[in-house]
Amino acid sequence: MLLDELVKTTDAVASTRSRLAKVEALADLLRRLDAAEIPTAVGLLSARPRQGRVGVGWRGMSAAMGKPAAEPSLTVADLDAALDRLLATAGAGSAAGRAVTLRTLTAAATQREQDFIAGVLLGELRTGALEGVLTDAVARAADRPSEAVRRAAMLSGDLGATALLALTGTAAELDAVGLVVGRPVQPMLASTAASVGAALEVTGEASVEYKLDGAASRCTAWGMRYASTPARSQR
């Protein structure tokens, strides 16, 4: 897919305040992606590329901005490959190597694509396509329950991988996503259940323990001096 299609979708999402319209625009885009492009595109849309931070700051990005291309030609795969090269460039002479990669990339990008690339690399892609909206868009595109997609994304810690599974796998495969030792999960907010039985229907066999409140302290800092105020129960 051309990067231009991704950029046009982000423009459409940014131009509306309707959550439903954002979800529909993103879902339409997700349906048109090749399977290999899905994790990459989801990362770009949320300004969290799959490569993570690639060491590009404002100075480097500004220096790389030159005359934009007249017509779009970059693909999602082209941008992904350039980010791979940026991440792999390290050691002596890495600054010069990154500068060459960035200049080559931006020279092939239109003005709007240059702005998009900068937003992704600097984490300032302001489209309103937050992960919650993207998660609902994945569910809509894959025709899966939003709850199932949210659960899989939370337990896998990777919305891009979850999107790929939702769009190319089966409902059973999506439901089978679970905790893996050593793999981080997304933040989880507790919710109540109607009864212990209802909770166990969701979790399966579980061990339960009483919740004990921990000690709370407040630390106030100014300059290089610190003062700690213990909780009332510690006084």
RODO-2510 file (C-alpha; in nm, 4 decimals, decimal comma):
residues 235
     n   res          X          Y          Z
     1     m     0,0000     0,0000     0,0000
     2     l     0,1167     0,3508    -0,0750
     3     l     0,2050     0,5549     0,2319
     4     d    -0,0153     0,8265     0,0816
     5     e    -0,3243     0,6173     0,1610
     6     l    -0,2203     0,5975     0,5265
     7     v    -0,1615     0,9730     0,5351
     8     k    -0,4989     1,0498     0,3768
     9     t    -0,6692     0,8309     0,6349
    10     t    -0,4955     1,0086     0,9226
    11     d    -0,6086     1,3406     0,7735
    12     a    -0,9669     1,2149     0,7575
    13     v    -0,9482     1,0901     1,1167
    14     a    -0,8020     1,4181     1,2394
    15     s    -1,0707     1,6203     1,0625
    16     t    -1,3641     1,4704     1,2505
    17     r    -1,4652     1,4684     1,6160
    18     s    -1,6915     1,1662     1,5655
    19     r    -1,5461     0,8524     1,7198
    20     l    -1,7644     0,6395     1,4932
    21     a    -1,6341     0,8189     1,1826
    22     k    -1,2744     0,7695     1,3011
    23     v    -1,3352     0,3996     1,3571
    24     e    -1,4987     0,3562     1,0157
    25     a    -1,2151     0,5356     0,8318
    26     l    -0,9488     0,3315     1,0079
    27     a    -1,1375     0,0045     0,9624
    28     d    -1,1690     0,0688     0,5890
    29     l    -0,7929     0,1211     0,5681
    30     l    -0,7150    -0,1912     0,7713
    31     r    -0,9290    -0,4071     0,5414
    32     r    -0,7226    -0,2970     0,2397
    33     l    -0,3812    -0,3759     0,3886
    34     d    -0,1801    -0,6820     0,2935
    35     a    -0,1211    -0,9109     0,5898
    36     a     0,2485    -0,8199     0,6107
    37     e     0,1590    -0,4501     0,6304
    38     i    -0,0879    -0,4737     0,9192
    39     p     0,1484    -0,4594     1,2222
    40     t     0,3533    -0,1850     1,0561
    41     a     0,0508     0,0265     0,9680
    42     v    -0,1028    -0,0043     1,3155
    43     g     0,2253     0,1077     1,4699
    44     l     0,2518     0,4046     1,2352
    45     l    -0,1082     0,5103     1,2918
    46     s    -0,0513     0,5219     1,6670
    47     a     0,2940     0,6879     1,6311
    48     r     0,4451     0,3769     1,7885
    49     p     0,6395     0,2089     1,5103
    50     r     0,7211    -0,1552     1,5654
    51     q     1,0921    -0,0631     1,5830
    52     g     1,0307     0,1597     1,8864
    53     r     1,2574     0,4606     1,9254
    54     v     1,5107     0,4841     1,6441
    55     g     1,7153     0,7720     1,7816
    56     v     1,5856     1,0564     1,5638
    57     g     1,5240     1,3928     1,7289
    58     w     1,4062     1,7344     1,6164
    59     r     1,7505     1,8430     1,4995
    60     g     1,8081     1,5369     1,2843
    61     m     1,4568     1,5465     1,1423
    62     s     1,4753     1,9161     1,0581
    63     a     1,8122     1,8743     0,8870
    64     a     1,6733     1,5931     0,6722
    65     m     1,3751     1,7908     0,5457
    66     g     1,4418     1,8943     0,1867
    67     k     1,2381     1,9523    -0,1257
    68     p     0,9403     1,7164    -0,1177
    69     a     0,8480     1,4820    -0,4007
    70     a     0,5804     1,6015    -0,6399
    71     e     0,3896     1,2714    -0,6480
    72     p     0,3484     0,9941    -0,3897
    73     s     0,5584     0,6832    -0,4487
    74     l     0,6627     0,5654    -0,1018
    75     t     0,4957     0,2530     0,0307
    76     v     0,4270     0,1450     0,3862
    77     a     0,6977    -0,1201     0,3374
    78     d     0,9468     0,1460     0,2226
    79     l     0,8994     0,3448     0,5428
    80     d     0,9196     0,0303     0,7547
    81     a     1,2482    -0,0692     0,5873
    82     a     1,3919     0,2800     0,6413
    83     l     1,3062     0,2590     1,0119
    84     d     1,4807    -0,0781     1,0264
    85     r     1,7929     0,0813     0,8774
    86     l     1,7779     0,3703     1,1234
    87     l     1,7501     0,1299     1,4154
    88     a     2,0389    -0,0837     1,2875
    89     t     2,2720     0,2129     1,2335
    90     a     2,4902     0,2402     1,5422
    91     g     2,8481     0,2949     1,6467
    92     a     3,1141     0,5114     1,4852
    93     g     2,9764     0,7176     1,1985
    94     s     2,6169     0,6328     1,2862
    95     a     2,5046     0,9975     1,2870
    96     a     2,6156     1,0422     0,9268
    97     g     2,4577     0,7125     0,8270
    98     r     2,1255     0,8045     0,9835
    99     a     2,1330     1,1435     0,8154
   100     v     2,1743     0,9765     0,4744
   101     t     1,8865     0,7367     0,5446
   102     l     1,6604     1,0203     0,6576
   103     r     1,7438     1,2445     0,3616
   104     t     1,6835     0,9592     0,1171
   105     l     1,3510     0,8843     0,2820
   106     t     1,2213     1,2411     0,2944
   107     a     1,3373     1,3140    -0,0620
   108     a     1,0977     1,0451    -0,1821
   109     a     0,8098     1,1776     0,0308
   110     t     0,5514     1,4398    -0,0545
   111     q     0,5105     1,7373     0,1773
   112     r     0,2253     1,5747     0,3666
   113     e     0,4176     1,2473     0,3879
   114     q     0,7198     1,4325     0,5276
   115     d     0,4987     1,5796     0,7983
   116     f     0,3560     1,2346     0,8734
   117     i     0,7017     1,0753     0,8971
   118     a     0,8182     1,3501     1,1319
   119     g     0,5102     1,3017     1,3485
   120     v     0,5734     0,9277     1,3715
   121     l     0,9446     0,9573     1,4505
   122     l     0,8962     1,2342     1,7053
   123     g     0,5866     1,0800     1,8637
   124     e     0,3706     1,3796     1,7748
   125     l     0,1221     1,2386     1,5272
   126     r    -0,1923     1,4221     1,6346
   127     t    -0,4788     1,2459     1,4583
   128     g    -0,7060     1,1408     1,7421
   129     a    -0,6325     0,7793     1,6472
   130     l    -0,5636     0,6722     2,0039
   131     e    -0,5160     0,3043     2,0765
   132     g    -0,8745     0,2737     2,1985
   133     v    -1,0051     0,4006     1,8639
   134     l    -0,7617     0,1799     1,6731
   135     t    -0,8651    -0,1215     1,8789
   136     d    -1,2304    -0,0636     1,7908
   137     a    -1,1289    -0,0163     1,4247
   138     v    -0,9486    -0,3515     1,4286
   139     a    -1,2591    -0,5160     1,5722
   140     r    -1,4796    -0,3532     1,3079
   141     a    -1,2469    -0,4450     1,0212
   142     a    -1,2130    -0,8054     1,1377
   143     d    -1,5779    -0,8408     1,2396
   144     r    -1,4745    -0,9508     1,5872
   145     p    -1,6183    -0,8426     1,9249
   146     s    -1,4383    -0,5361     2,0597
   147     e    -1,4021    -0,7081     2,3969
   148     a    -1,2118    -0,9977     2,2386
   149     v    -0,9730    -0,7646     2,0559
   150     r    -0,9146    -0,5508     2,3659
   151     r    -0,8426    -0,8600     2,5749
   152     a    -0,5942    -0,9991     2,3217
   153     a    -0,4196    -0,6629     2,2875
   154     m    -0,3969    -0,6260     2,6653
   155     l    -0,2527    -0,9731     2,7209
   156     s    -0,0140    -0,9651     2,4251
   157     g     0,0938    -0,6061     2,4855
   158     d     0,1043    -0,5576     2,1080
   159     l    -0,1879    -0,4056     1,9175
   160     g    -0,0156    -0,4587     1,5817
   161     a     0,0230    -0,8318     1,6393
   162     t    -0,3331    -0,8470     1,7707
   163     a    -0,4605    -0,6716     1,4572
   164     l    -0,2791    -0,9228     1,2365
   165     l    -0,4286    -1,2129     1,4309
   166     a    -0,7794    -1,0627     1,4309
   167     l    -0,7737    -0,9907     1,0571
   168     t    -0,6081    -1,3107     0,9360
   169     g    -0,6747    -1,5663     1,2093
   170     t    -0,9819    -1,7306     1,3550
   171     a    -1,1980    -1,6216     1,6449
   172     a    -1,0663    -1,9187     1,8434
   173     e    -0,7055    -1,8097     1,7849
   174     l    -0,7872    -1,4595     1,9056
   175     d    -0,9573    -1,5945     2,2174
   176     a    -0,6591    -1,8214     2,2841
   177     v    -0,4201    -1,5289     2,3426
   178     g    -0,3049    -1,5425     2,7030
   179     l    -0,0323    -1,4489     2,9430
   180     v     0,3237    -1,5455     2,8529
   181     v     0,5950    -1,5427     3,1165
   182     g     0,8338    -1,2550     3,0515
   183     r     0,6049    -1,0765     2,8045
   184     p     0,4773    -0,7381     2,9276
   185     v     0,1035    -0,6731     2,9241
   186     q    -0,0828    -0,3467     2,8867
   187     p    -0,2136    -0,1711     3,2002
   188     m    -0,5209    -0,3430     3,3395
   189     l    -0,8073    -0,1723     3,5210
   190     a    -1,0042    -0,3888     3,7630
   191     s    -1,3789    -0,4232     3,7226
   192     t    -1,6433    -0,5860     3,9391
   193     a    -1,8334    -0,9086     3,8726
   194     a    -2,1877    -0,9903     3,9757
   195     s    -2,0669    -1,2825     4,1875
   196     v    -1,7641    -1,4999     4,2588
   197     g    -1,9096    -1,7616     4,0272
   198     a    -1,9415    -1,5128     3,7426
   199     a    -1,5805    -1,4039     3,7910
   200     l    -1,4540    -1,7627     3,7849
   201     e    -1,6405    -1,8262     3,4600
   202     v    -1,4099    -1,5675     3,3035
   203     t    -1,0833    -1,6526     3,4788
   204     g    -1,1175    -2,0266     3,5208
   205     e    -0,9716    -2,1948     3,8300
   206     a    -0,8012    -1,9313     4,0419
   207     s    -0,6413    -1,8721     4,3779
   208     v    -0,7861    -1,5879     4,5862
   209     e    -0,6259    -1,3960     4,8680
   210     y    -0,7284    -1,1030     5,0851
   211     k    -0,6121    -0,7640     4,9674
   212     l    -0,3988    -0,5898     5,2289
   213     d    -0,3527    -0,2148     5,2011
   214     g     0,0102    -0,1174     5,1805
   215     a     0,1752     0,1728     5,3578
   216     a     0,1525     0,5037     5,1720
   217     s     0,4158     0,7734     5,1856
   218     r     0,4548     1,1097     5,0233
   219     c     0,7907     1,2382     4,9090
   220     t     0,8341     1,6097     4,8461
   221     a     1,1450     1,7331     4,6649
   222     w     1,2897     2,0770     4,6146
   223     g     1,6354     2,1514     4,4877
   224     m     1,8506     1,8607     4,6000
   225     r     1,6760     1,8143     4,9372
   226     y     1,4053     1,5593     5,0034
   227     a     1,1475     1,5262     5,2788
   228     s     0,9353     1,2191     5,3337
   229     t     0,5959     1,2336     5,5064
   230     p     0,4742     0,8935     5,6338
   231     a     0,1118     0,7879     5,6149
   232     r    -0,1036     0,8375     5,9260
   233     s    -0,0821     0,4670     6,0101
   234     q     0,2981     0,4952     6,0256
   235     r     0,3066     0,7894     6,2643
***
